[in-house]
């Protein structure tokens, strides 16, 4: 599945955006939800050399005078492995772009910054690094970090669905109830009602589709985690075919040349579209991208991106240049874009210059990436009844004020959603810590320190 902008009920919120090719509409993308952050590469260090011993000059003299020792260069202190702040910055930008897209529905955002491709590439880089350990332990760890935040989100979502009158077995019988197991482990698509609630209620009747939209990302992420040992094995033996094969698969299943019906077809298409970005994360972590002359890599990536735009121009969907409706364009544009981002990766251990002022927010968003991604669409919906309360103010009887609010409705949604996201980070974000077997924290922005580390700068 691809990300789809939020559809709104009160004017002038953006109209409902559907998926091409028979895909169900969804607001969320992906980009949960990380899911956990990407560590950087430790700096190489030197082993101090052995200082030369005293040199004794044998000369015809009464005594032998030892030559002075050569000064020994101080050993470079090895840097501790830590998070790559450049990759953390990319993940934070991707999350903000996802929220922007789901509120405003601007198609050009999918071209400006392909958030889903970036997020899958960062996750792939981390996965390749972790697979230096036994594969089964790594997979268990990734699944353990993913599932508890999803369970909390799914429990509230299902309770809301049932309260609104949804009966999953009404149309599909026992299979409808069995499909609820995907809320425990999202191997398939977690089910949800297409229309639920009262048309005169607080939200439109398609709110469930919007709220459950981000769940597609968790399914795709789980597929990639399970496939990573095999993908990395293939990458180490044939890196370029492994990275380019997903583009070929997308050309087959993402253009209608071969059609796979139902949710299985959606899942296979999602896997094909973003597998190239996932394996680019492998290439970044394994150092393959550094071996290619930069001018050559950028030139080839630009050609792939140009092909993506060319293909999109001839296959525009109902939302124009929204690449989420054009799988092959999404796959090629994201592949080239991510390649260039990773080629120029500076591997910061700390954010430089003016970026340093954003360090707490970037740290917080990376420590709570799964929470932010999972809940942001539901919280966008929650802004609707809040903004609607403004229409009840006495001065709103003046048409000028009512029109002003209507024309800035989406802007107010964008303003209000961030405090709601902050509240949700405090309320349930600590589940991510428990899932990662860390002490729970309410606001992990890297600024709080214990007495022993008081005043130390953030180096996580």
N, C-alpha and C positions, 0 to 999 in steps of 0.2 A: 504494500500500500504506500501511497505517497501522502505527504502532508496536504491538508486542505484548509483554507481559511475558515474562520468561524462564521456561521450564518446567524443573523440577528433577526429579532422580531419587531421591535419598535422602530419607526423611522428615525433617522436615515441610515440605520446600520446596514452593512454590506449584505447583499442577497446571498442565499445559500449557494455555496460552490460545490459542485459535485465532481466526481472523477470520470474520466473518459474510460472507454472500454468496459463498461458495465461494473466498475468498481464502486463500492459503497462510499458515500461522501463521508469525510471525516475531517475534523479541524486539526487534529494533533499530528504532529510529526515528531515525531519523532520525534525534531529534534529534538521516555523516558526515558525517556527517559531514560545516558550514562546512566544513567547508570553510573561508578567510581573514577578518580583523576589519573593522569598519565605521568609517571615519573620520568625524569630526564636521564641523560647518560652521564655517569660519573667522569670527571676529568681524569685524564691519564696522569700518573705521577711517576717521578723518577725514584729509583732506589739509590740512595746515596752511594757514591763510589768509595772505594777503599783509599784512604789517604795514603799517599806514597810514604814509605818509611824514610828514615834519615839516610841521606846519601853521604857516604864517607869518601872523601877525596884522598887517594893514595898518592902522595907526592913525596919527593925526597926532602922531608922536613922533620924536625924533631918530634912533632906530634901530628896526628891526623885530625883535621878540623872538620866536623860534620857540617855538610851544607844545610842551609835553612830549608825547612819543610815548605813544600808548595802549599799555598793557601787552599783549603778545601771549601768548595762551593756549598753553601747551605742547602740541605735537601728541601725540595718543594713540598709543602704540606699537602697531603692528598685531600681533595675535596670530598665531602661526604655525598653519597648518592642522594638526590632529592628530586623534587618535582621540577619539570621543565616549565618555566613560567610562560614561555611563548605558547606552548600547547595549551596551558591553562587559559591564556588570554583568548585563543581561538575558540575554546569551548564556551567561554562566557559570551563572546560575540555571537556564537551560533544560537545560544539560548535566547538572547535578547532579540535576535532576528526572527526566531520562531514565534515569539510573543507578538512582535510587530505584525508579522504576516497573518497571524490568526485573528488579529483585531481589525486591521485595515484591509486585508485581502489584496494587497498590491502585488500583481503578478511579477513585476520587474524585480522584486526582492529575491525571487528564486534564481534570477540571473546574477544579481549583484553579489550574493553570498549564498552558495548552496549548503545550507546548514547541515542537512542530513548527511551529505557526503563527507563533510568535515568531521562530524561526530563519529561516524563509522570508522574513518581513517584513524582518529585519535584512539578509539577503542581497539582497533587492530594493532596499532603500535604497542599499546600496553600488553595486549594478549601475547604478541610475539616475544616480548621481554619476559613475561611470566612463564612461557613455555620452556624456558631453560630448566625448569623444575618438572617433575613427573606430571604428565598431562592430566591424569584423572584428578589429582589434587587441585590443579589449577581450575579445571572445569567445575569441580565442586565449590571452590571458593567463589568463582564468578556467579554461579547460580545462587549460592547462599546470599551474596550481596544484592542480587536482583529481586529475589522473591519476597522477602518480608515487606519492603516498601510497597510492592504491588499488592500484597494481601491486605494491607491497611486501606489502600485506595479502593481495591475491589470490594471490600466489605462495605464501605460506605456507599459505593456506587450501586451495589446490588440491593442494599436496603432502600435506597431512594427509588430504584426501579420497582421493587415490590410494593412499596408504599404508594407509588403512582398507579398501581394496578397491573403491572406486567406479570404474565404467567408464561415462563419459558416453555412449558410443555403443551401449551394450548394449540400451537400450530404444528409442532414437530414431535409431540409425544415424548417418549422416553429419551429419544436422542437429544431433544432440547434440554432436558435436565442433565444428561451426560456431558453436554458441551460446556456446562458450567465448570467442569474440571479445568478448563483452560484459564480460569481465574486463579487456580492454584499453581499450575505450571503451563505457561502460554506456548505450548507446542503448536496449537492451532489458534484460531481467532476467537477470543472471548466474545460470547454472544451478548446482544443488547437489543432493546426494542427500537424500531424505527420511528414509532410514534407512540407517545405515552403521555398521560396526564390530561389536564383539562385545557381546552383552547382558550379559556378565559383566565387561566392561572397566571402565576408570576412569569413563567417562561413559555416560549413556544413549544409545541408538542414534539419537535425534533431535538430537544435539548439533550436527550440521551445519546444521540449519535455524536453530538459535539463533545460531550463529556467523556465518552469512551474512546474517542478518536486516537489519543496517544498510545493506546494499547498495541497498535500494529508494530510500533517500534520495539516493544519488548519481545514480541514474537520474532522479529527479524534478528534482534540482538542475540536471543537464545539460539537461533539457528546458527549464527556465525560462531558463537562460542563452542557449540558442539562440533562444528565442522573445522575449527581452527587447527587441531593437530594434523588432520589430513591436508588442509590447505597449506600449512607451513611446511609439511614434508614435501609437497609438490613444489612449493616456492623455492626451497633450497636446492632442488634438483633442476628445475626449469623455471626460473623467476619470471621471465617475460611472457611465456605462454600462460603461466598461471595468472598474471595480472591482466592480460588482454583477453583471456577466454571469457570472462563475464560480459565484456562488451559484445562479443559474438553471440553469447546466449541471450542477451537482451535484444539483439537484432532478430532473434528467432521468436522469443516468447513475448517481447514487449511491443512488437509491431503488428501482431495478429497473424503472422506467418504460420505459427503453430499456436493454437488456443487450448489452454488448460482451463476447464470450467471451475467455477466456484471459488471458494477461499483458497484451495490448493493452488490455483492459478495465480491468485493475488500474492500468495506467499512466495512462490517460485519467481515471480516477476520482481518482487521486492529484493529477493536474494540476488538475482542477476544484476539489477540496477546498481546495487551498492557493494557488491563483492569486490569490484575493482578498487574502490576506495579502501575497503578493509585490507586488501593485500598491499595497497600502497603504504598502509601503516606498517606492514611487515618490512617493505623495502626501506622505509625511513629508519626503523629500529635496527635493521641488519646492516645499514650503511651502504646499500646498493645505490641509492640516489647520489651519494657523494662521489661515486666512481665514474659518473657520467659527466662529460663537460657541460657546464651549466648552459652555455649558449645552445648546445644541441638539445638538451632536455627541454628548455623553455620553448624552442622552436617547434619541437614535436608536440609538446603539450598544447601549444597555441593552435596547431593544425587540428588536433582532436577537438578542441573547443570550437573552432570555426566550423567543423563538421556538425557539431551539436546544434549550433545556431542555424546553420543551413537546413538541417533536418527539421528543426522546430518551425522554421519559416514556412515550410510546406505542409505542416501537420498541426497547425494551431488548433487548440481546443476551445471550449466555450469561454474560457477566460483568457484567450489570446496567448501571450507569451509565458503563461504559467507552465514551467517545465514539469511540474508534478503531474500534468495530464499527458506528457509526452515522454514515455520511459526511455527511449533511445537517446533523446536529447538530454534528458536528465543524467543518464549514465555517462555520456561522453563529456558533457560540460563539467560535471562534478569531477570526473577523473582528471581532466586537464587542470582544472582550478586547484584541486588538492595537490597535484604534482608540483605546481609552482609554489604553493604555500609551504610545502615541506622542503623543497629545494632551498628556499631562503630561510629555513629555520635557524635562528641564532642560538637556540638552546640556552636561554637565559636561566640562571639560578635565582636572580632577582629582577624585578621589572625596572627598566632603566628610565631615567629622566622623569618627565611628567607622568608617565604611566604609573610610577610608584604610588601616586596618590590614590589610584584605584585598586591597590593591592588588597585591602580588606574585602571589597566587594567581589573581586575575582576569586579570592580564596574561598569566600562564602559560597559563591555560585558553583565552584567545583566540588566543594565538600557536600553540597546539597543538590547536585545536578539531577539526580533521579527524582527527588521530591519536586523540584521546580518543574521538570518536564511533565511528570505525571499529573500534577494538580493544576497547571496553569490554565488549561481550557475550562475546567469546572469553575475556577475562580474568575475567569473572564465572564462566564455566564452569571456569576454572582454579582457582578457590577451592574447588571441590567436593572434589577429591582431597586438597587441603591440610587441609581441615577433617576429612575422613574419617580422617586420620592420628591425630586426637585420640582416636578410639574405641579405638585400640590401647594407650593409656596404661593402666598397671596399675589405677589407681583407677577407671577407667571400667567395671570389672566391677560396681561398685555401680550398681544401677538408677537411683538418684537422680541420679547424675552423667550417666548416659546420657540420661535424660529431659530433664535441664536443657540439655544440648547440643542435643538434637533440637528443643526448643521455641525455642531461640535461634539455630537454624541460619542463617536469613536475615540476622539481625543480624551474625553472624560473617562472612557473605559480604560485607556492606556494609563492614565494618571492613577486611577483607583486600583488597578490590578496589582501594582507593586506592593502597596501596603498589605493587601490580602495575601500575596505570596510570602511576604515577611512573616505574617501571622501563622501561615501554614508551616513555614520552616521551623518556627518555634514549637508549634503544636505537635507535628509528627516527624520532623526532619531527623530527630535523634534515632529513629528506627534504622536509618542508614548506618549509624554508628554501631548499634547492636548487631546488625547484619554483618558488619565488618569486624566484629569482636573488638570494638574499641569502647572506652568509657563514653556514655552518652553526653552530648554537648548541645546546648540550646542554640548558640549563635557562633559557629566555628569560623570566624573570619580571620583568625590568626593574630589578633591583637591582644588577646588575653594570655598572660603568662603567670606561671607560679612564682613563688618567691625566689626560687633558685635561678629563674631565667628572667627576672624582672628587668625590663629595659632592653632586652636583646631584640635585635631586628628579626623579622620573620624570614626564616630560611627553610621552610618546609618544602 
